[in-house]
């Protein structure tokens, strides 16, 4: 069992490293959004997708390791959690697992908060752009939208502060 636990710890440490890189990337994206550096932001999207793929791959490996551990110990897969492993291990291993659990929990929360901020910044920018464009074009142009088939349809009337023909 200790062999499984050590392999699981190694996988979780790798996940923690990738999540830290993901958080750093989200923070860089936030800086780019605040500075209106759209090209730099766009360049990070590919990196974000690569990190997400790394996270998925490590998660699959961790799930496979838990399945192996469950098969060899007779436990159910959903019984093998960090909390359970902390309870059944002793000494340094238990302390290491506690630290990992705490670090991962804090890291995931920081990622959630940063991601929410970035999402709000993007929505704010889009709303600003929509308002700016709405003030410069005719209201009839604003109400044209594309339906899922690609045809244009009219949207419900919207109010425009400035009705200006270019």
N, C-alpha and C positions, 0 to 999 in steps of 0.2 A: 504494500500500500504506500509506503514512503516513496518508492520510485515514482508511482503515479502522481503523488502530491508534488514532488519536486518538478516533474515535467509540467504539471499544471501551473505551478508557481512561475516557471520560466515563460510559459505562454502568456500568463497574465502580465508579467513584467514587459513582455514585448508589446502587448496591447496598450499598456500604460505609456510606453514610449511613443507609439503611434498616435495615441490620443493627445499627448503633450504636443506633438508636432502639428496635429490638427488644430488644437487650440491656438498655437502660435500663428498658424495660417489664418484662422478666423480673425485674430487680432490685427494682423497685417491688412486683411480685407477691410476691416473697420476703418483703419487709418486711410486707406485708399478711398473709401466711400466719403469720409469726412473731408478729404482734400480734393474731392471730385476728380480723382485720377482714374478714370474709367478704363483706360488701356491697361494700366497696372493691375487693376481689379480683375479684368477679363483674363489676364495672363495667369492668375492664380486659380482659375476655375478647373483647369486640367490637373493641377497639383491636388486640389481638393478631391477630385474624382479618384485619383490614384490612392490617396490616403484612405478614402472610404472603402476602396477595394481591398487595401491592406487590412483594414479593420474587419471587413467581412471574412477574409481568408483566415485571419487569426481566430475569429469567433467560431468558424467552422471547425478549426483544429481543436479549439477548447471543448466544443460540444462532443467531438469524436473522442477526445481524451476522457471526458466525463462518462461517455457510454462504455468505454473500455473499463474504466474504474468500476462502474456499476455492475458490469458483467462479471468482473473478477471478485467483487465483494458481496454480491447478492443484494445490494441496495438498489432502490429505484433511482432513476436518473434525476428526478426532481428533488430527491433527498440530499444530493451531493451539491451543497452550496458552500460559499465561503464561511458562512456562519457555522454550518455543521462541521466543516473541516477544522475551524478554529477550536470547536468544542472537543473534537476527538484527537487533536494533536497536542503535543507538549513542548515546552521550552521555546527555543529559538524559532522553530517552524510555526508555532502558534502565534508568536509575536510578529513574525514576518507576514503571516496571513492577515492579522489584524491591521497592520500598517497598509498592506495592499488594499484591503477593503475600504479603509478610511480614505486613502489617496484616490482610489477610483471613484468613490462617491463624490468627493470634492471636485475632482476633475470633470466628471460628467455634468455636475451642476454649473461649473464655470463655462463649459462648452454650451450648455443650454442658454445661459444668460447672454453670452456673446453672440450666439446665433440669433437670438431674439432681437438684440440691438441692431445687428446687421439687417435683419428682415425689416425692422421699422425704418431704418435709414433708406433702404431701397424703396419702400412704399412711399416715404415722404418725398423722395426724389421724383418718383413717377407721378405723384399727385401734383407736384410743382410743375413738372413738364406738361402735364395734361392741362392745368390751369393756364399756363403761359400760351400754349397753342390754342386753347379755347378762346382766349381773348383776341387772337389775331385772325381767326378764320370765321367763316360764316357758320351760323348755328346749324344750317342744314347739313353741312359737312360733318359736324360732330355726331349727328344722329345716325350716320351710316355705319353699320357694323356688318361683319361677316358672320354668317351662320356656319355650322359645322360642314355643310356641303360646299362652301366657298361662294355662295351667292350673297349679295348685299341685301340687308334688310334695314328697315328704319327702327331706331330705338325710340323709346318714349322721349318726348320733348324735354330738353334741358334748358336751363336759363344761362345766358351768356351776358357778362357785364358789358362787353364791347362787341358790337357787330360791325366788323370792318371788312371790306372787300379789298383784297390785295391786287 
